[in-house]
Amino acid sequence: MLDQYAEWLATIPKTELHLHLDGSLQAHRMLSLAAKHGIGLPYASVGEVEAAYQFKNLQSFLDLYYLGASVLRDEEDFYHLMMDYLLVCREQNIVHCEIMIEPQTYAPNGVSFSTMMAGFTRAVDEAEHDWGQSVGLILSLLRHLSEEDALQTLTAADEFRDQFVAIGLASAELGNPPEKFVRLYAAARERGYRLVAHAGEEGPADYIWQALKRLQVDRIDHGVRCVDDPELMAHLAETRIPLTVCPLSNVRLRVFERMADHTLLQLLEKGLCVTVNSDDPAYFGGYLSENYHAMHVALGLDRSQTLALIRNGFEASFLSDQKKQMYLVQLAN
């Protein structure tokens, strides 16, 4: 039975800005696609897949994440992956989402850019037509691979340029600092992309500075390590450069041992533009509403703070100013 907070939250229009689409691959879908394509997985049931979700760190999660993504092979697979998530958006009143997709994950399995995009765009177009879903796609590049590989992927995306709002940088932080990708971000900036990058999750606060100064990003994904640098905290509060924070993910990947230890509300109180997101919801225990609810239970997140976080989400989005204002007016009424 839903409690009053959950019932209230369901009525509020929300946005999600930090969502890896492969991370929404549900266990039953993973198994069915593996069977469809004759791909061997070390799991025989949904229960066995879910039992593997006890991660020790980011890398242990990434190993399962890339294994799961290996079952995606044809246009229909990518259509269902996207539509499964967009149906959650409809259910949870996520009226606008900005979704990270990662072509470099599929390329080793022989999946072309056009196959991937055909499935994704068909689902996005249907959701927009059927219930007015707003979607922005982020071309997310993998930092454990070379900058040259990322540049080649950026070039391959030129054919689909009008379907992306931004580029991002994901995968393992440690040993792959933002400054490794200065040429990539310069090339994306010339193409007119908005810029985001993962920084300050498992990596140090200095990675956030690098993303801001060397890559000139518009938004930081995660960014929770900013608390280690008072100067950085002050800068983020002054500039209102958004942080797309993912509470359940942070706990599952041991960034924080318990939700009660999470610093998100401290960042909010200090004036930072923090937002709430689900990151890889199929693996981390919940979608956007579950993240809010977990903070409500563990941190005492109240309705006023919730509304502030949701407003931040719309302000931090890459929507037009007109659409941002439309949603913010809805929140105020």
Secondary structure as UniProt FT lines:
FT   HELIX           4..10
FT   STRAND          14..20
FT   HELIX           21..24
FT   HELIX           27..37
FT   HELIX           46..51
FT   TURN            52..53
FT   HELIX           58..69
FT   TURN            70..71
FT   HELIX           75..92
FT   STRAND          94..101
FT   HELIX           103..106
FT   HELIX           107..109
FT   HELIX           113..131
FT   STRAND          134..142
FT   TURN            143..144
FT   HELIX           147..156
FT   HELIX           157..163
FT   STRAND          164..170
FT   TURN            174..175
FT   HELIX           178..181
FT   HELIX           182..190
FT   TURN            191..192
FT   STRAND          194..199
FT   HELIX           205..213
FT   STRAND          219..222
FT   HELIX           224..228
FT   HELIX           230..239
FT   STRAND          243..245
FT   HELIX           247..252
FT   TURN            253..254
FT   HELIX           259..261
FT   HELIX           264..269
FT   TURN            270..271
FT   STRAND          274..276
FT   HELIX           281..284
FT   HELIX           288..299
FT   HELIX           303..316
FT   HELIX           321..332
//
